[in-house]
Amino acid sequence: MGAELQTEEVADLQTGGNAGKSVLPGKERKKRGRKLNRPFDPVHKKTEEKDKYWLRAFRAYMQTHFPRVRKSMSAEVRFFWRDYLGPEGKPEKGNRYSSFGRQYKNALFANSSFVRHFHEWFETYGEAELLKKYPMHSPLWFVFYDYAAKDLLQYDPNSPKSIQPDPRPVSPAEQAPESEQEGLFLQAEDEEGTEMELLLEEI
């Protein structure tokens, strides 16, 4: 009797609890769990892990590249980049965004200047950057590169899947009327040279 029970338990474990249950011919047993976004991904890396890698690498690049292009930007665009590159713009606990999740990504890709510079950076340096992490054409290299080329470069923060409530606090510039916003941007522009040097030292 004991041997029979043990045999049934082993069979139950091997069949996922469906021992003794018939399956209709020609039909596969349904698999449990969430459906994968990329079923042919050989390593199944999480989306946030891939976002974190690419967005962190781009932020590091812009910390050195921004001083070279800031003069060609409007005061409002420079305001965005100073906020993005500053200590509060880094996703971590206690900051505006606590992770590299969807809300952080939406805020970045809603800005046309960010999108343009990210595209230029990836197309110019993407492969070389990824080679620092994985060998060329290895499974992990392909997964990360394919994700950036197909998902990040075509990311739309206004798509239904991307829209979520934004918990970030409203900045003084967003609260103020348009005339006052212009004054804030001009003030930021005047102070930017000295502040940016101090800012990059803190990061």
N, C-alpha and C positions, 0 to 999 in steps of 0.2 A: 504493500500500500504506500509506504513512504517513498519507494523508488518511483512509483507511478506519479505521485505528486511532484517530485523533483523534476521528472521528465516534462510534465506539463508546464512548470514554472520556466524551465529553460526555453521551451517552445514559445511561450508567451513573450519572453524577453526578445527572442529572435524575430518575432512577427509584429512587435510593437503593440502587444495586447490583443491581437486579432487571431490568436490560435483557435482553430476550430471553426472560424467564420469563413464562409465561402465568398469568393470573388467571381463575378460574372466573367465568362470568357471574353477576351478582347478588351477588357477594361482594367486600367491600372489603379492601384490603390491610391487614394488621395494622400498627399503629404501634408503634415501639419506645419504651422508656423507662417510667418509673414512672407508674402511673395517678394522675391528679390527684384530690385530695380534693374540690375544687370546680371541676369542668370548665367551668362557666359564669362563673367569675371572670375578668373582662376583663383583669386586670393580673397575676394569679398571684403575689400577695405571699406570702412564706413565713409559716408559722404563727408562728414565733418572732419575726419582725419585728412582727407584729400584737400578739402578747403583750407584747413589749417596750414598744410604744407605750402600750398601755392600762395595764399594771401600773406603768410608770414615772410616768405621769400621776396615777394613784391614790395612789401613794406620796408624791408631792409634795403632794397635797391633804391627806393624813393627817398630814403633818408639822406643818401649821398647825391641823388640826381636832382632833387627838388631845388636846391640852391642855384643850380645851373639853368633852370627853366622858369623860375618864379617871376622874373621880370617880364616875361611874355604873357603872364596870366593877369586876369582882372582881379580887383581887390576881393571880390566875392569868392572867386575860385581859390585864391590864396588862403582865404579864411578857412575853406574846407580842408585844404591840405595841411595847414598848421594844426587844425583840430585833429585830423586823422593821424598825423605823425607825432603828436604830443603824447605825454604820459597817459592822459585819459582816453586816448584813442586806441590804446592797446587792449584787446579783449582779455580781461582777467577779473577775478572776484573783486568787487568794490568799485569797478569802473562802470561806464555807461553800458557796456556789453560784457557779460561774464564769460562768453565763449565765442567760438567761430561759427556759431549756428546761423540759422536762416535769417534772423532779424538783423544781425550784423552784416551779412552778405547783401541783403536787400538794400540797406542804407548805403553801402558802397556802390553797388551797381546801378543805383538810381541817379548817380552823379555822372554826367557825361564826360567830365574831365578824367575821372577815375577810370571809366571804361576805355577811353582812348589811350591813356598811358599804360593801362594794364595790357591791352591788346598789343601795343607797340613793344612792350617789354617781353611778353611771352613769345611773340613771333621772332624777336631778335635773340633773346637769351634763354628761352624756355628749355630747349634741348640741353644746352650746356649746363644750366642750373640743375636739371634732373640727373645729369651724369655724375654730379657730386654725391648723389644719394644711391642710385641704382645703375648697374651695367646697362649699356645700350641694348634695347630690344629684349631685355629680360621680362618675365611676366609682370613684375612690379613696375618696371619702367613703362611698359605698355599701358598698364592700368592707370597710372597717374597721368601720363601724357594724353591718353585718349580722353580721360575725364576733363582735363583742362581744355583741350581742343574742341570737344563736343558739348560740354556742359557749361563751363565757366565763360568761354568766349561767346556763347549764345545765350547766356543767362538773362532772363527777363524777370525783374522784381515785381512786375505787375501781373504776372500769370497767376491764375487761381491758386496753384500749389504754393506760391511764394508769399501770398498775402497773409499776414498775421498781425495782431495788435502790436504796435510799437511802444514798449514800455519806457523808452529813453526819456529823460527829462528835457523839457523845452529850453533851449538856450536863450539868453537875453536878446540875441539878434533876431530870433524867430518871434519873440513876444512883442518886440517893438514895432511901431508903424514903419512903413517903407522909408520915410524921410529919416527916421532915427537909425534904421538899419544901415543906410548909406554912411551916416556918421560913424557908426561902429566899424564898418569895413575900412573907412579911410583912416580911423585911429589905429586899427590893426596894421594897416599898411605902413604908417609912419614908424610904428614901434617894431616892425617885423624883423628888420636886420639884426638888431641886438637880441631880440627875443628868440629868433630862430637859432642863433648860435648857442644860446643857453639851453634851448629846447633839445637840440641834437646831442648836447653833452649829457643830458639827463637820461636820454633813451638808451 
